[in-house]
Amino acid sequence: MKNRITRSSTNRMLAGVCGGLGEYFGIDSTWIRLLFIFLTPLTYFLTILVYVVCVFSFPETRNIQETDFRRKYRRPKASKKYY
């Protein structure tokens, strides 16, 4: 299965777009954030529009841990009483 660009759920400042791009391209997300900041005044704030479009078009990565709630929250069995 091909890797997809997703918004990061752990490496995020606003919405996780730069963190997701950093995970996809294999570079530190700080460089992508600095690139966005540097390009914003040079592109007449077009990068803000690109960021908002990315927020709504990239799905968010969900980090769901599998747990067995039955085993974890099971009440201990009562000992049998022999009268």
N, C-alpha and C positions, 0 to 999 in steps of 0.2 A: 504494500500500500504506500502511496506517495505521501510525503509529509505535506501538511497543509499549514498555511499561515494562520495562526490563531492569536487572540489576545491572551497575554499571560495573566494567570490568576495569582501568581506569587511575586513576579518581578514587575511591579506596577507603581506608577506615580499618580497618573490620572485614571486612565482606562486600560492600560496594559498593552497599548499598540506598539510602543517602542520595545517593550520587553519581548513581545511576541515576534517582532521582526528580528530582534537580536538572537532569539532562540532558533529561528528559521535559517538565518544566514550564518550562524555560528560565531557571532562577534558580540562584544560587550554592548549592552543596551545603552550605556552612557554615551558611547560614540554616536549612536543614532539620535539620542536626545539632543546632543550638542549640534548635530547636523540640522535637525529640525529648528533649533533656536537660531543658528547662524543663517539659515536660508529664509527664515520668516520675513525679515525686512527687505531682503533682496528680491523676493518674489511677490512683493506687494501683498503679503499675508495670505497667499494662496496655500501655504503649507498648513494653515489652521483649517482651511476647508478640506484639504486632503486628509488631515487627522480625523476630522469629524466623520467623513465618509468611511474611513477605515474602522472607526468605532462601531458603526452600524453594519458594516459588511463583513468584518472578521468575527467568526464565532469565538466564544470564550472557552479556554481550556478548563475543563473541570477535573480537579484532583479529588476523586472520591476513593476513600479507602474502604476495602471490603472488610466487614466485620461480621462476626457471628453473634448476633444479639441474644439468641437463645442460650448459647453457652455462657456468654459473659454475664447476663443478668438472670440466670436461672437461680431459683431459690434452692438452698440446700435441702436435701431430703431429710425429713424428720426421722429420727431413729424409731424403730418399732418398739412398742412397749409390750412386754410380755407380763401379764398379771398372773 
